[in-house]
Amino acid sequence: MKIRIIPQSYLGQWSAGLGLFSILAFISGYAFAELLDIIKSDLLITILGIAAIIAAIVALVAGIIAARKNKERSVLVFLSIGFGIVVIAFIIISIFSDLLFNRPV
C-alpha cells in the first residue's frame, strides 16, 4: 500500500483542507491578536478560535471516515487526524484542570 502526501478521496481532501484552515486560523489569530495587537475585539478573537476548534474536530471526523471507509493513506489526512486529537485533548485537559484545581477567575 502506497502512502501519498495529497489525499485522493473527497473526504480526505476535506479533512486536509479543514486541518490546514484550523492551523492557519490558530496561528493568524495568535499573531494578529497577541503579537501584533491588530485585533482588539474579544468577540472576534473568540469567533476565530471557535471556528478553528470546530474545523479541527470536523477534520478529525472526516479524516477518520476517509481512512477507514475509503482506505485513504495520505500524510495530510494523518496530520489532520493527529491535530484534531491534540485539539480535543487540549480542550478536555483545560476543562478538567479548571474543575480540579478550582482556580479563581
N, C-alpha and C positions, 0 to 999 in steps of 0.2 A: 504494500500500500504506500503510495507516494504522498508525502506531506508537501503542500504548496504554501505559498505566502498569501496569495489573494484567494478568498473563498470563491467557489464556483456556484453554490446554491443561492437561491433567493434569500432564504433566512440567514445564511452565512454572511451575505453581503449586508443585510440589515444589522446583524449583530456587530460586524466590524465597523460599520458606519456610526451606529449609536455609541459604541465603545469609544471611537475616536472623538465623537462630539462631546461625550461626557468628560473625557480627559482634557480636551481643549476648553470646555466650559469651566472646569475647576481651575485650570491654570490661568485663564484670562480673568476669571472672577477674582482670584487671589491677586494677580498682578495689578488689575485696574482698581481694586478696592483697597488693598493693603499697601502695596509697594508704591504705586504711582499716585494714589489718593485721588483718582479721577471720578469714580463712582461714589457719591456721597449719600445716596438714598439707601436706607436699610431695607426697604421693601424690594428694591431692585436686586440687591445682593441676595436676599432670601429667595426670590423667584428664580434667579440664576442658579443658586445652589440646589434648590428643589428640582429644577429641570434637569440638572446634571445627575442627581441621585436617581431620578426616575429613568433617565436614559441609560444609566449603568445597570439598573435592575432589569429593564426590558432587554438590554443587550445580553445580559446573563441568561435570561429565559430563552431568548431567540437562539443564542449560541448553543445552549444545551439541547434544544429541539433539533437544531441543524446537525449537531454532532451525532445525536442518537438516531434520528429518523432518516436524515439524508446522507448519513455517513460522511459528513463534512470533516475534512482533515486539513485545516489551514492554520497557519501561525496566528493570523489576526483574530480568528474565532477563538482560539485557545487563550490569547491575550485578553480578549474582551470578557471571556468567562472568568479568568483569574481576577481581572479588575473588578468585575461585579461581585465576586466573592469577598474581595478586600473591602469594598464599599459596605456590603451588608454586615461584615464582621465589625467594621468601624462603628456602624450605627448601633449594633447590639451591645458592643463594649461601652459605648458612650451612654446608652440608656442604663445599663446595669451599674456603671460606675456612679452615675448620679443617684441611683436608688440605694446603693450600698453605702456610699460614703457620705451621703446627705450633706453636700456642700451648700452653704448659703449662697443665694444668687446675688 
